Amino acid sequence: DSFLNSISFHMEVKASPNAISAIAMSGVSISPTVVKEKIEISGLPNVPVVIEVYDLQGKILHNITIKNSTASLQMGNLTSGVYVISIRIGSEQRRWKILKE
């Protein structure tokens, strides 16, 4: 019994930056997807996150970098139509289509 109590283990787990970015991206959510004034983004990690808003022609309308767990994007100044919200954490990128009323 004393032999088993004196054994210790050392385990080192290394994850690639891509794996960490993918895990961080899995918790991100945007609401609402049909918007009049403001979009709320939640589940962001506390690392630099790039958020971009594009029109359907691919023109960047907004580009911000934040390091908060939540963000608000004002959409009231945009004309009605479909826009793309892009969120990039490290090398991982995810896009959402948003309808602006």
N, CA, C and O of each residue as an XYZ file, in Angstrom:
404
protein
N       0.814     -1.206      0.000
C       0.000      0.000      0.000
C       0.856      1.269      0.000
O       0.552      2.218     -0.723
N       1.919      1.294      0.800
C       2.756      2.491      0.838
C       3.475      2.709     -0.488
O       3.762      3.848     -0.857
N       3.772      1.617     -1.215
C       4.406      1.750     -2.526
C       3.477      2.481     -3.496
O       3.926      3.377     -4.210
N       2.203      2.122     -3.535
C       1.242      2.756     -4.446
C       0.996      4.210     -4.076
O       0.747      5.036     -4.954
N       1.058      4.530     -2.813
C       0.827      5.903     -2.384
C       1.985      6.825     -2.738
O       1.807      8.043     -2.769
N       3.153      6.285     -3.001
C       4.306      7.133     -3.273
C       4.578      7.322     -4.766
O       5.519      8.028     -5.129
N       3.787      6.715     -5.629
C       3.988      6.866     -7.074
C       3.315      8.150     -7.539
O       2.169      8.422     -7.182
N       4.018      8.927     -8.324
C       3.419     10.124     -8.910
C       3.639     10.098    -10.412
O       4.584      9.479    -10.902
N       2.788     10.751    -11.113
C       2.857     10.798    -12.566
C       3.002     12.231    -13.028
O       2.480     13.160    -12.412
N       3.709     12.388    -14.108
C       3.811     13.696    -14.752
C       3.310     13.522    -16.179
O       3.855     12.726    -16.945
N       2.274     14.267    -16.529
C       1.734     14.180    -17.876
C       1.670     15.587    -18.450
O       1.151     16.505    -17.814
N       2.191     15.746    -19.630
C       2.175     17.040    -20.299
C       1.314     16.910    -21.547
O       1.552     16.057    -22.402
N       0.319     17.765    -21.630
C      -0.576     17.745    -22.782
C      -0.296     18.985    -23.608
O      -0.344     20.108    -23.105
N      -0.009     18.773    -24.864
C       0.231     19.889    -25.760
C      -0.830     19.888    -26.837
O      -1.104     18.862    -27.459
N      -1.417     21.038    -27.050
C      -2.403     21.174    -28.116
C      -1.896     22.222    -29.089
O      -1.297     23.222    -28.693
N      -2.138     21.986    -30.332
C      -1.705     22.948    -31.342
C      -2.568     24.200    -31.259
O      -3.704     24.129    -30.791
N      -2.057     25.339    -31.700
C      -2.872     26.556    -31.711
C      -4.162     26.378    -32.510
O      -5.189     26.957    -32.154
N      -4.125     25.587    -33.582
C      -5.337     25.349    -34.374
C      -6.399     24.627    -33.565
O      -7.582     24.955    -33.660
N      -5.989     23.644    -32.766
C      -6.939     22.904    -31.943
C      -7.556     23.820    -30.893
O      -8.756     23.750    -30.629
N      -6.738     24.674    -30.300
C      -7.251     25.617    -29.297
C      -8.224     26.593    -29.950
O      -9.271     26.889    -29.373
N      -7.905     27.096    -31.132
C      -8.790     28.017    -31.841
C     -10.113     27.356    -32.182
O     -11.168     27.979    -32.059
N     -10.069     26.103    -32.607
C     -11.296     25.373    -32.966
C     -12.181     25.183    -31.744
O     -13.400     25.334    -31.831
N     -11.578     24.853    -30.604
C     -12.353     24.692    -29.368
C     -12.964     26.021    -28.963
O     -14.134     26.073    -28.583
N     -12.193     27.090    -29.037
C     -12.699     28.417    -28.667
C     -13.848     28.831    -29.572
O     -14.807     29.445    -29.104
N     -13.772     28.509    -30.857
C     -14.801     28.901    -31.813
C     -16.107     28.145    -31.588
O     -17.175     28.648    -31.937
N     -16.040     26.953    -31.016
C     -17.238     26.125    -30.866
C     -18.275     26.747    -29.933
O     -19.455     26.414    -30.033
N     -17.874     27.633    -29.035
C     -18.819     28.244    -28.106
C     -19.364     29.592    -28.542
O     -20.158     30.194    -27.819
N     -18.960     30.082    -29.705
C     -19.361     31.411    -30.166
C     -20.781     31.373    -30.731
O     -21.132     30.472    -31.494
N     -21.589     32.355    -30.350
C     -22.931     32.462    -30.918
C     -23.259     33.921    -31.228
O     -22.755     34.847    -30.592
N     -24.121     34.088    -32.230
C     -24.563     35.414    -32.665
C     -26.083     35.438    -32.622
O     -26.744     34.498    -33.061
N     -26.633     36.534    -32.083
C     -28.089     36.675    -32.090
C     -28.453     38.160    -32.105
O     -27.714     38.969    -31.544
N     -29.535     38.529    -32.710
C     -30.364     37.706    -33.589
C     -29.744     37.624    -34.988
O     -28.827     38.382    -35.306
N     -30.235     36.721    -35.807
C     -29.742     36.640    -37.178
C     -30.593     37.486    -38.122
O     -30.212     37.720    -39.269
N     -31.731     37.936    -37.641
C     -32.533     38.953    -38.334
C     -32.520     40.158    -37.411
O     -33.053     40.103    -36.303
N     -31.907     41.255    -37.867
C     -31.593     42.352    -36.963
C     -32.101     43.685    -37.497
O     -32.181     43.903    -38.706
N     -32.439     44.565    -36.568
C     -32.781     45.944    -36.917
C     -31.677     46.899    -36.486
O     -31.265     47.770    -37.251
N     -31.200     46.729    -35.254
C     -30.238     47.686    -34.698
C     -28.906     47.083    -34.267
O     -27.846     47.597    -34.625
N     -28.955     45.981    -33.491
C     -27.744     45.521    -32.820
C     -27.669     44.001    -32.800
O     -28.675     43.316    -32.613
N     -26.447     43.481    -32.997
C     -26.162     42.053    -32.901
C     -25.329     41.821    -31.651
O     -24.405     42.581    -31.359
N     -25.658     40.777    -30.924
C     -24.897     40.393    -29.743
C     -24.092     39.141    -30.076
O     -24.629     38.174    -30.617
N     -22.821     39.164    -29.754
C     -21.938     38.018    -29.953
C     -21.467     37.568    -28.585
O     -20.978     38.377    -27.797
N     -21.609     36.284    -28.296
C     -21.205     35.774    -26.975
C     -20.370     34.500    -27.140
O     -20.275     33.925    -28.224
N     -19.784     34.093    -26.045
C     -18.979     32.878    -26.041
C     -17.583     33.055    -26.599
O     -16.921     32.080    -26.953
N     -17.133     34.299    -26.679
C     -15.793     34.569    -27.208
C     -14.743     34.298    -26.133
O     -14.984     34.555    -24.954
N     -13.581     33.783    -26.530
C     -12.513     33.584    -25.541
C     -11.833     34.924    -25.241
O     -11.976     35.881    -26.002
N     -11.112     34.985    -24.157
C     -10.400     36.213    -23.787
C      -9.031     36.277    -24.451
O      -8.004     36.438    -23.792
N      -9.043     36.147    -25.757
C      -7.857     36.296    -26.605
C      -8.262     37.218    -27.746
O      -9.457     37.429    -27.954
N      -7.322     37.771    -28.487
C      -7.712     38.644    -29.596
C      -8.609     37.921    -30.613
O      -8.278     36.847    -31.115
N      -9.739     38.546    -30.892
C     -10.731     38.016    -31.829
C     -10.997     39.099    -32.873
O     -11.251     40.252    -32.525
N     -10.940     38.730    -34.140
C     -11.212     39.675    -35.229
C     -12.646     39.452    -35.694
O     -13.031     38.338    -36.049
N     -13.433     40.531    -35.688
C     -14.818     40.488    -36.154
C     -14.936     41.428    -37.343
O     -14.545     42.593    -37.272
N     -15.482     40.902    -38.443
C     -15.645     41.698    -39.655
C     -17.065     41.558    -40.169
O     -17.684     40.500    -40.056
N     -17.573     42.652    -40.741
C     -18.885     42.648    -41.389
C     -18.652     42.940    -42.863
O     -18.017     43.931    -43.221
N     -19.182     42.054    -43.718
C     -19.048     42.183    -45.169
C     -20.416     42.350    -45.803
O     -21.414     41.850    -45.284
N     -20.460     43.055    -46.928
C     -21.659     42.992    -47.756
C     -21.510     41.801    -48.691
O     -20.472     41.138    -48.676
N     -22.524     41.513    -49.507
C     -22.470     40.332    -50.370
C     -21.499     40.471    -51.540
O     -21.215     39.489    -52.225
N     -20.993     41.666    -51.774
C     -19.966     41.854    -52.796
C     -18.563     41.619    -52.235
O     -17.579     41.681    -52.973
N     -18.470     41.346    -50.922
C     -17.186     41.075    -50.285
C     -16.491     42.297    -49.715
O     -15.352     42.207    -49.256
N     -17.162     43.434    -49.739
C     -16.579     44.662    -49.197
C     -16.662     44.642    -47.667
O     -17.720     44.373    -47.098
N     -15.525     44.932    -47.005
C     -15.511     44.997    -45.539
C     -16.125     46.318    -45.095
O     -15.667     47.393    -45.482
N     -17.168     46.221    -44.277
C     -17.857     47.413    -43.779
C     -17.408     47.774    -42.360
O     -17.352     48.951    -42.002
N     -17.096     46.774    -41.571
C     -16.603     46.966    -40.195
C     -15.495     45.954    -39.960
O     -15.556     44.828    -40.456
N     -14.484     46.358    -39.202
C     -13.386     45.470    -38.853
C     -12.900     45.877    -37.471
O     -12.345     46.961    -37.296
N     -13.110     45.007    -36.491
C     -12.659     45.314    -35.132
C     -11.917     44.107    -34.555
O     -12.172     42.967    -34.942
N     -11.013     44.369    -33.642
C     -10.344     43.325    -32.881
C     -10.661     43.572    -31.418
O     -10.449     44.668    -30.899
N     -11.169     42.541    -30.760
C     -11.538     42.670    -29.346
C     -10.882     41.562    -28.542
O     -10.348     40.600    -29.094
N     -10.933     41.717    -27.234
C     -10.424     40.698    -26.321
C     -11.383     40.584    -25.142
O     -10.975     40.611    -23.981
N     -12.673     40.455    -25.472
C     -13.738     40.323    -24.476
C     -14.529     39.057    -24.750
O     -14.437     38.491    -25.839
N     -15.306     38.607    -23.771
C     -16.123     37.406    -23.972
C     -17.424     37.704    -24.709
O     -18.078     36.787    -25.206
N     -17.807     38.984    -24.784
C     -19.012     39.380    -25.519
C     -18.718     40.629    -26.345
O     -17.779     41.375    -26.071
N     -19.546     40.830    -27.356
C     -19.416     42.028    -28.186
C     -20.790     42.399    -28.717
O     -21.660     41.542    -28.874
N     -20.977     43.687    -28.993
C     -22.199     44.188    -29.626
C     -21.800     44.908    -30.901
O     -20.879     45.725    -30.896
N     -22.484     44.610    -31.984
C     -22.251     45.302    -33.249
C     -23.476     46.121    -33.598
O     -24.580     45.585    -33.689
N     -23.289     47.410    -33.792
C     -24.381     48.273    -34.205
C     -24.608     48.098    -35.701
O     -23.687     48.291    -36.495
N     -25.816     47.739    -36.088
C     -26.145     47.485    -37.488
C     -27.178     48.483    -38.016
O     -27.551     48.430    -39.187
N     -27.633     49.382    -37.162
C     -28.695     50.306    -37.531
C     -28.361     51.212    -38.703
O     -29.267     51.643    -39.416
N     -27.090     51.515    -38.922
C     -26.701     52.426    -39.996
C     -26.604     51.736    -41.360
O     -26.418     52.405    -42.375
N     -26.729     50.408    -41.393
C     -26.650     49.680    -42.655
C     -28.014     49.616    -43.329
O     -29.049     49.603    -42.662
N     -28.003     49.575    -44.653
C     -29.267     49.451    -45.391
C     -29.790     48.026    -45.257
O     -29.034     47.113    -44.924
N     -31.062     47.837    -45.513
C     -31.666     46.511    -45.450
C     -30.995     45.583    -46.452
O     -30.672     45.992    -47.567
N     -30.788     44.337    -46.051
C     -30.170     43.369    -46.936
C     -29.458     42.286    -46.156
O     -29.589     42.199    -44.935
N     -28.700     41.454    -46.869
C     -27.968     40.347    -46.265
C     -26.506     40.748    -46.099
O     -25.896     41.333    -46.995
N     -25.964     40.418    -44.932
C     -24.573     40.706    -44.621
C     -23.917     39.448    -44.063
O     -24.603     38.523    -43.626
N     -22.603     39.420    -44.080
C     -21.851     38.294    -43.538
C     -21.022     38.800    -42.364
O     -20.292     39.785    -42.472
N     -21.156     38.097    -41.232
C     -20.340     38.376    -40.055
C     -19.267     37.304    -40.011
O     -19.575     36.112    -40.015
N     -18.020     37.715    -39.970
C     -16.886     36.792    -39.910
C     -16.196     36.965    -38.569
O     -15.890     38.084    -38.157
N     -15.954     35.859    -37.894
C     -15.218     35.880    -36.631
C     -14.003     34.985    -36.797
O     -14.111     33.830    -37.208
N     -12.830     35.552    -36.465
C     -11.580     34.813    -36.601
C     -10.865     34.780    -35.253
O     -10.596     35.813    -34.640
N     -10.566     33.556    -34.814
C      -9.805     33.325    -33.590
C      -8.590     32.510    -34.009
O      -8.722     31.345    -34.385
N      -7.422     33.107    -33.949
C      -6.224     32.415    -34.430
C      -6.370     32.110    -35.911
O      -6.609     33.014    -36.712
N      -6.229     30.853    -36.278
C      -6.349     30.472    -37.682
C      -7.746     29.972    -38.035
O      -8.013     29.653    -39.194
N      -8.635     29.901    -37.054
C     -10.004     29.439    -37.299
C     -10.905     30.618    -37.649
O     -10.820     31.683    -37.039
N     -11.764     30.413    -38.635
C     -12.704     31.455    -39.039
C     -14.077     30.827    -39.228
O     -14.209     29.721    -39.752
N     -15.086     31.553    -38.794
C     -16.472     31.110    -38.966
C     -17.287     32.292    -39.456
O     -17.035     33.438    -39.084
N     -18.278     31.992    -40.307
C     -19.114     33.059    -40.884
C     -20.588     32.785    -40.638
O     -21.037     31.639    -40.614
N     -21.329     33.877    -40.455
C     -22.780     33.810    -40.292
C     -23.403     34.788    -41.275
O     -22.865     35.872    -41.504
N     -24.532     34.409    -41.856
C     -25.309     35.351    -42.669
C     -26.333     36.015    -41.760
O     -26.991     35.367    -40.946
N     -26.445     37.328    -41.926
C     -27.345     38.142    -41.110
C     -28.272     38.901    -42.048
O     -27.829     39.443    -43.061
N     -29.541     38.942    -41.719
C     -30.500     39.734    -42.479
C     -30.765     41.020    -41.732
O     -31.248     40.993    -40.600
N     -30.458     42.144    -42.348
C     -30.725     43.461    -41.760
C     -32.061     43.942    -42.292
O     -32.229     44.088    -43.503
N     -33.015     44.191    -41.406
C     -34.346     44.687    -41.819
C     -34.342     46.177    -42.001
O     -35.370     46.760    -42.345
